[in-house]
Amino acid sequence: MWNLLLVGTGGGLGAMLRYGISTMMKAWFPGYIGAGTLIVNVIGSLAIGYVLGGPHDSKSVAESIRLFFVIGVLGGLTTFSSLAYETFFIANNPGGGIAVSLGHMTANVLLGLVAVWLGAYLARPIPIA
């Protein structure tokens, strides 16, 4: 029961963050339907890279932190299903098309991968001379 509460609480928080970030991106980039998804996917990828990809690994992160933050918060925040829909929407609407939709999808995937790498890099120990 405790594990469900951790995941559910984290998921609710992640969903609220996603909504807030997406709302902000709509105001900042009104002509780009996917701006919010791109930002939350990059933030989520950076965070998961930092938490699970640094000098520690998924086995060294406390189970409660993994459940709350990785599965809950980041699961509620990141939005691959939204990415799939937006890519489809962009491809099938005026001003979009296949090339624009592929660019949108590619930006999400590549920037997400770069963000995971950057998160892991930032999590490494800093040598003290």
BALOBA-1460 file (C-alpha; in Angstrom, 3 decimals):
// residues 129
<rec num="1" residu="m" x="0.000" y="0.000" z="0.000"/>
<rec num="2" residu="w" x="2.846" y="2.401" z="0.854"/>
<rec num="3" residu="n" x="4.392" y="1.846" z="-2.599"/>
<rec num="4" residu="l" x="1.110" y="2.735" z="-4.324"/>
<rec num="5" residu="l" x="0.894" y="5.912" z="-2.260"/>
<rec num="6" residu="l" x="4.449" y="6.894" z="-3.241"/>
<rec num="7" residu="v" x="3.809" y="6.304" z="-6.946"/>
<rec num="8" residu="g" x="0.370" y="7.949" z="-6.886"/>
<rec num="9" residu="t" x="1.538" y="11.026" z="-5.001"/>
<rec num="10" residu="g" x="4.560" y="11.422" z="-7.247"/>
<rec num="11" residu="g" x="2.447" y="10.846" z="-10.358"/>
<rec num="12" residu="g" x="-0.031" y="13.519" z="-9.288"/>
<rec num="13" residu="l" x="2.802" y="15.972" z="-8.695"/>
<rec num="14" residu="g" x="4.367" y="15.127" z="-12.070"/>
<rec num="15" residu="a" x="1.036" y="15.593" z="-13.855"/>
<rec num="16" residu="m" x="0.557" y="18.988" z="-12.196"/>
<rec num="17" residu="l" x="4.079" y="20.007" z="-13.240"/>
<rec num="18" residu="r" x="3.353" y="18.854" z="-16.793"/>
<rec num="19" residu="y" x="0.156" y="20.899" z="-16.895"/>
<rec num="20" residu="g" x="1.905" y="24.004" z="-15.551"/>
<rec num="21" residu="i" x="4.839" y="23.720" z="-17.942"/>
<rec num="22" residu="s" x="2.568" y="23.003" z="-20.937"/>
<rec num="23" residu="t" x="0.366" y="25.988" z="-20.091"/>
<rec num="24" residu="m" x="3.418" y="28.229" z="-19.839"/>
<rec num="25" residu="m" x="4.815" y="26.960" z="-23.164"/>
<rec num="26" residu="k" x="1.474" y="27.624" z="-24.926"/>
<rec num="27" residu="a" x="1.711" y="31.235" z="-23.767"/>
<rec num="28" residu="w" x="5.368" y="31.562" z="-24.805"/>
<rec num="29" residu="f" x="5.099" y="29.648" z="-28.110"/>
<rec num="30" residu="p" x="1.458" y="29.894" z="-29.208"/>
<rec num="31" residu="g" x="2.184" y="28.652" z="-32.726"/>
<rec num="32" residu="y" x="3.942" y="25.443" z="-31.631"/>
<rec num="33" residu="i" x="1.544" y="22.833" z="-30.251"/>
<rec num="34" residu="g" x="4.377" y="20.545" z="-29.119"/>
<rec num="35" residu="a" x="6.519" y="23.009" z="-27.157"/>
<rec num="36" residu="g" x="5.232" y="21.828" z="-23.767"/>
<rec num="37" residu="t" x="5.802" y="18.169" z="-24.604"/>
<rec num="38" residu="l" x="9.295" y="18.861" z="-25.877"/>
<rec num="39" residu="i" x="10.246" y="20.740" z="-22.702"/>
<rec num="40" residu="v" x="8.799" y="18.173" z="-20.268"/>
<rec num="41" residu="n" x="10.420" y="15.302" z="-22.176"/>
<rec num="42" residu="v" x="13.827" y="17.028" z="-22.048"/>
<rec num="43" residu="i" x="13.416" y="17.903" z="-18.341"/>
<rec num="44" residu="g" x="12.270" y="14.357" z="-17.562"/>
<rec num="45" residu="s" x="15.137" y="12.835" z="-19.513"/>
<rec num="46" residu="l" x="17.657" y="15.090" z="-17.767"/>
<rec num="47" residu="a" x="16.245" y="14.179" z="-14.361"/>
<rec num="48" residu="i" x="16.166" y="10.430" z="-14.989"/>
<rec num="49" residu="g" x="19.703" y="10.583" z="-16.357"/>
<rec num="50" residu="y" x="20.811" y="12.384" z="-13.207"/>
<rec num="51" residu="v" x="19.025" y="10.035" z="-10.816"/>
<rec num="52" residu="l" x="19.696" y="6.702" z="-12.522"/>
<rec num="53" residu="g" x="22.559" y="7.288" z="-14.937"/>
<rec num="54" residu="g" x="25.308" y="8.844" z="-12.840"/>
<rec num="55" residu="p" x="28.029" y="7.077" z="-10.893"/>
<rec num="56" residu="h" x="25.246" y="5.281" z="-9.077"/>
<rec num="57" residu="d" x="22.791" y="3.056" z="-10.883"/>
<rec num="58" residu="s" x="19.156" y="2.129" z="-10.511"/>
<rec num="59" residu="k" x="20.100" y="-0.481" z="-7.887"/>
<rec num="60" residu="s" x="21.805" y="2.088" z="-5.645"/>
<rec num="61" residu="v" x="18.835" y="4.482" z="-5.559"/>
<rec num="62" residu="a" x="16.542" y="3.846" z="-2.601"/>
<rec num="63" residu="e" x="13.390" y="2.008" z="-3.612"/>
<rec num="64" residu="s" x="11.148" y="4.709" z="-2.109"/>
<rec num="65" residu="i" x="12.939" y="7.434" z="-4.095"/>
<rec num="66" residu="r" x="12.722" y="5.384" z="-7.284"/>
<rec num="67" residu="l" x="9.001" y="4.767" z="-6.765"/>
<rec num="68" residu="f" x="8.131" y="8.364" z="-5.847"/>
<rec num="69" residu="f" x="10.425" y="10.302" z="-8.153"/>
<rec num="70" residu="v" x="11.289" y="8.104" z="-11.130"/>
<rec num="71" residu="i" x="8.064" y="6.146" z="-11.578"/>
<rec num="72" residu="g" x="5.718" y="8.699" z="-9.997"/>
<rec num="73" residu="v" x="6.929" y="12.248" z="-10.693"/>
<rec num="74" residu="l" x="8.795" y="11.561" z="-13.926"/>
<rec num="75" residu="g" x="6.120" y="9.132" z="-15.111"/>
<rec num="76" residu="g" x="3.478" y="11.821" z="-14.582"/>
<rec num="77" residu="l" x="5.656" y="14.519" z="-16.112"/>
<rec num="78" residu="t" x="6.931" y="12.947" z="-19.317"/>
<rec num="79" residu="t" x="4.508" y="12.463" z="-22.113"/>
<rec num="80" residu="f" x="5.441" y="10.068" z="-24.862"/>
<rec num="81" residu="s" x="1.813" y="9.396" z="-25.743"/>
<rec num="82" residu="s" x="1.346" y="13.134" z="-26.206"/>
<rec num="83" residu="l" x="4.427" y="13.178" z="-28.419"/>
<rec num="84" residu="a" x="2.936" y="10.469" z="-30.624"/>
<rec num="85" residu="y" x="-0.376" y="12.317" z="-30.918"/>
<rec num="86" residu="e" x="1.235" y="15.702" z="-31.589"/>
<rec num="87" residu="t" x="3.475" y="14.174" z="-34.268"/>
<rec num="88" residu="f" x="0.377" y="12.704" z="-35.922"/>
<rec num="89" residu="f" x="-1.505" y="16.018" z="-35.540"/>
<rec num="90" residu="i" x="1.330" y="18.078" z="-37.013"/>
<rec num="91" residu="a" x="1.658" y="15.673" z="-39.965"/>
<rec num="92" residu="n" x="-2.052" y="15.892" z="-40.786"/>
<rec num="93" residu="n" x="-2.751" y="19.604" z="-40.426"/>
<rec num="94" residu="p" x="-2.001" y="22.740" z="-42.447"/>
<rec num="95" residu="g" x="1.348" y="24.280" z="-41.640"/>
<rec num="96" residu="g" x="2.699" y="20.879" z="-40.650"/>
<rec num="97" residu="g" x="3.263" y="17.906" z="-42.869"/>
<rec num="98" residu="i" x="5.524" y="14.900" z="-42.701"/>
<rec num="99" residu="a" x="8.804" y="16.837" z="-42.609"/>
<rec num="100" residu="v" x="7.684" y="19.138" z="-39.774"/>
<rec num="101" residu="s" x="6.233" y="16.237" z="-37.767"/>
<rec num="102" residu="l" x="9.417" y="14.189" z="-38.197"/>
<rec num="103" residu="g" x="11.454" y="17.211" z="-37.105"/>
<rec num="104" residu="h" x="9.286" y="17.538" z="-33.990"/>
<rec num="105" residu="m" x="9.653" y="13.843" z="-33.151"/>
<rec num="106" residu="t" x="13.391" y="13.818" z="-33.870"/>
<rec num="107" residu="a" x="13.957" y="16.893" z="-31.665"/>
<rec num="108" residu="n" x="12.144" y="15.198" z="-28.768"/>
<rec num="109" residu="v" x="14.086" y="11.953" z="-29.084"/>
<rec num="110" residu="l" x="17.542" y="13.454" z="-29.717"/>
<rec num="111" residu="l" x="17.261" y="16.210" z="-27.108"/>
<rec num="112" residu="g" x="15.896" y="13.648" z="-24.646"/>
<rec num="113" residu="l" x="18.913" y="11.398" z="-25.217"/>
<rec num="114" residu="v" x="21.308" y="14.341" z="-24.893"/>
<rec num="115" residu="a" x="19.538" y="15.365" z="-21.673"/>
<rec num="116" residu="v" x="19.933" y="11.839" z="-20.194"/>
<rec num="117" residu="w" x="23.640" y="11.960" z="-21.021"/>
<rec num="118" residu="l" x="23.952" y="15.460" z="-19.538"/>
<rec num="119" residu="g" x="22.091" y="14.416" z="-16.386"/>
<rec num="120" residu="a" x="24.425" y="11.453" z="-15.917"/>
<rec num="121" residu="y" x="27.421" y="13.705" z="-16.539"/>
<rec num="122" residu="l" x="26.210" y="16.276" z="-13.997"/>
<rec num="123" residu="a" x="25.692" y="13.536" z="-11.402"/>
<rec num="124" residu="r" x="29.323" y="12.383" z="-11.493"/>
<rec num="125" residu="p" x="31.502" y="13.133" z="-8.501"/>
<rec num="126" residu="i" x="33.573" y="16.281" z="-8.737"/>
<rec num="127" residu="p" x="37.205" y="15.585" z="-7.904"/>
<rec num="128" residu="i" x="38.559" y="17.669" z="-5.067"/>
<rec num="129" residu="a" x="42.189" y="18.545" z="-5.513"/>
